[in-house]
Amino acid sequence: MKTIILVRHAKSSWKNGSLDDFDRPLNKRGKMNAPFMGEKLQERRIMPDLILSSPAKRARKTAVAVAKAIGYPKKKIIFDEKIYHASAWYLFEMVRALDDDYETIMLFGHNPGFNDFADILLKKNPVDNIPTTGVYCIRFNVDRWENVRDGKGESVFFDYPRQYQDE
């Protein structure tokens, strides 16, 4: 089995209009939601073999907060500039080229690429939008990443902060 966990970056701040998109930080809600979703992943006993992230500030901060919450070493996170603004098909080919020693990977990045990627992976994607700090887990019944095929993924869970607002 191969498992992909897509995590969209937490809510970012638009306060400073002079900042480049790449440098936008997390806002107050994003700073709370990233570790909170990490705790929810820890409750599910999620521990990826590999975390890959966009190096954009909001994605990087989200990845670090989630990694800390689940006990994944920060120094092992790989920041790949190609994930920033990556197309769904780029993400698909990147995943298919991964080392087969990795069973579960976690990707931190951005929409619309992540939404489109989920659409490719699942024959029928029940999710219209992966919201900020949304976590979408998709599993494939294959032993090699190169055997991941479009439309052959199975939705395992979809989680996001607003599901817990009443708690």
C-alpha positions as CSV (number, residue, x, y, z in Angstrom):
1,M,0.0,0.0,0.0
2,K,1.1,3.5,-0.8
3,T,-0.5,6.5,1.0
4,I,-0.5,10.2,0.1
5,I,-1.5,12.7,2.6
6,L,-2.2,16.2,1.1
7,V,-2.1,19.1,3.5
8,R,-3.0,22.5,2.3
9,H,-1.1,25.3,4.1
10,A,-2.8,27.0,7.0
11,K,-4.6,30.3,6.7
12,S,-2.2,33.1,5.6
13,S,-2.1,36.8,6.3
14,W,-2.9,39.4,3.7
15,K,-2.1,42.3,6.1
16,N,1.1,43.4,4.4
17,G,0.2,44.0,0.7
18,S,3.8,44.7,-0.2
19,L,4.9,41.1,0.6
20,D,5.5,38.8,-2.3
21,D,3.0,35.8,-2.3
22,F,5.9,33.4,-1.5
23,D,6.6,35.3,1.7
24,R,3.1,35.6,3.2
25,P,3.1,34.4,6.8
26,L,0.4,32.6,8.7
27,N,-2.3,34.7,10.3
28,K,-3.6,34.2,13.8
29,R,-6.1,31.5,12.8
30,G,-3.4,29.7,10.7
31,K,-1.0,29.7,13.7
32,M,-3.7,27.9,15.7
33,N,-4.9,25.5,13.0
34,A,-1.6,24.1,11.9
35,P,-0.6,22.6,15.3
36,F,-4.3,21.7,16.0
37,M,-4.5,19.6,12.8
38,G,-1.1,18.1,13.7
39,E,-2.7,17.0,17.0
40,K,-5.6,15.4,15.0
41,L,-3.1,13.5,12.8
42,Q,-1.2,12.4,15.9
43,E,-4.5,11.1,17.3
44,R,-4.9,9.0,14.1
45,R,-1.3,7.8,14.7
46,I,-0.2,9.2,11.4
47,M,3.6,9.1,10.9
48,P,4.7,9.6,7.3
49,D,8.0,8.2,6.0
50,L,8.6,11.4,4.2
51,I,7.4,15.0,4.4
52,L,7.8,17.2,1.3
53,S,6.7,20.8,1.4
54,S,6.6,23.9,-0.7
55,P,9.2,26.3,0.8
56,A,6.7,29.2,0.7
57,K,6.5,30.7,4.2
58,R,2.9,29.7,4.9
59,A,3.5,26.1,3.7
60,R,6.8,25.8,5.5
61,K,5.4,27.0,8.8
62,T,2.4,24.6,8.4
63,A,4.7,21.7,7.7
64,V,6.9,22.5,10.7
65,A,4.0,22.8,13.1
66,V,2.4,19.6,11.9
67,A,5.7,17.7,12.0
68,K,6.3,18.9,15.6
69,A,2.8,17.7,16.7
70,I,3.3,14.2,15.2
71,G,6.9,13.8,16.3
72,Y,8.4,14.0,12.8
73,P,11.9,15.5,12.9
74,K,12.0,19.0,11.4
75,K,15.4,18.5,9.9
76,K,14.0,15.6,7.8
77,I,11.4,17.8,6.0
78,I,12.3,18.3,2.4
79,F,11.4,21.7,1.0
80,D,11.1,21.6,-2.8
81,E,10.6,24.8,-4.7
82,K,8.8,23.0,-7.5
83,I,5.9,22.3,-5.2
84,Y,5.2,26.0,-5.0
85,H,2.6,26.6,-7.7
86,A,3.0,23.0,-8.9
87,S,0.5,21.7,-11.4
88,A,-1.5,18.6,-10.5
89,W,0.3,16.6,-13.2
90,Y,3.7,17.7,-11.9
91,L,2.7,16.5,-8.4
92,F,1.5,13.2,-10.0
93,E,4.8,12.6,-11.8
94,M,6.8,13.6,-8.7
95,V,4.9,11.1,-6.6
96,R,5.3,8.3,-9.2
97,A,9.1,8.9,-9.1
98,L,9.5,8.5,-5.3
99,D,11.6,5.8,-3.8
100,D,9.5,2.7,-3.0
101,D,11.0,2.5,0.5
102,Y,8.5,5.3,1.4
103,E,5.1,3.9,2.2
104,T,3.4,7.0,3.4
105,I,4.2,10.5,2.2
106,M,2.8,13.9,3.4
107,L,2.8,16.8,1.0
108,F,2.3,20.4,2.1
109,G,1.3,22.9,-0.6
110,H,-1.2,25.0,-2.3
111,N,-4.4,25.2,-4.3
112,P,-5.5,24.9,-7.0
113,G,-2.8,22.3,-7.5
114,F,-3.7,20.2,-4.6
115,N,-7.5,20.2,-5.4
116,D,-6.6,19.2,-9.0
117,F,-4.2,16.6,-7.8
118,A,-6.9,15.0,-5.6
119,D,-9.2,15.0,-8.7
120,I,-6.6,13.1,-10.7
121,L,-5.9,10.6,-7.9
122,L,-9.5,9.7,-7.2
123,K,-12.0,8.4,-9.7
124,K,-14.7,10.3,-7.9
125,N,-13.4,13.1,-5.7
126,P,-16.1,13.9,-3.0
127,V,-14.2,17.1,-2.1
128,D,-14.8,20.3,-4.0
129,N,-12.2,22.2,-2.1
130,I,-9.4,21.4,0.2
131,P,-9.6,24.3,2.7
132,T,-6.7,25.9,4.5
133,T,-5.1,23.3,6.8
134,G,-7.3,20.7,5.2
135,V,-5.8,17.1,5.3
136,Y,-6.8,14.6,2.6
137,C,-5.5,11.0,2.9
138,I,-5.6,8.9,-0.3
139,R,-4.4,5.3,-0.4
140,F,-3.4,3.1,-3.4
141,N,-3.3,-0.7,-3.5
142,V,0.1,-0.8,-5.1
143,D,3.6,-1.7,-3.9
144,R,5.5,0.8,-6.1
145,W,4.9,4.5,-6.6
146,E,5.4,4.1,-10.3
147,N,2.2,2.0,-10.3
148,V,0.1,4.8,-8.9
149,R,-2.6,5.5,-11.6
150,D,-5.0,8.3,-12.1
151,G,-8.4,7.6,-10.8
152,K,-7.3,4.5,-8.7
153,G,-6.9,6.2,-5.3
154,E,-9.2,5.4,-2.3
155,S,-10.2,8.2,-0.1
156,V,-9.2,7.3,3.5
157,F,-10.2,10.5,5.3
158,F,-10.7,14.2,4.8
159,D,-10.2,16.4,7.8
160,Y,-10.1,20.2,8.3
161,P,-10.3,22.6,11.3
162,R,-13.9,23.8,10.8
163,Q,-15.1,20.3,11.5
164,Y,-14.1,20.9,15.1
165,Q,-15.6,24.3,15.7
166,D,-18.2,23.2,18.2
167,E,-15.7,21.3,20.3
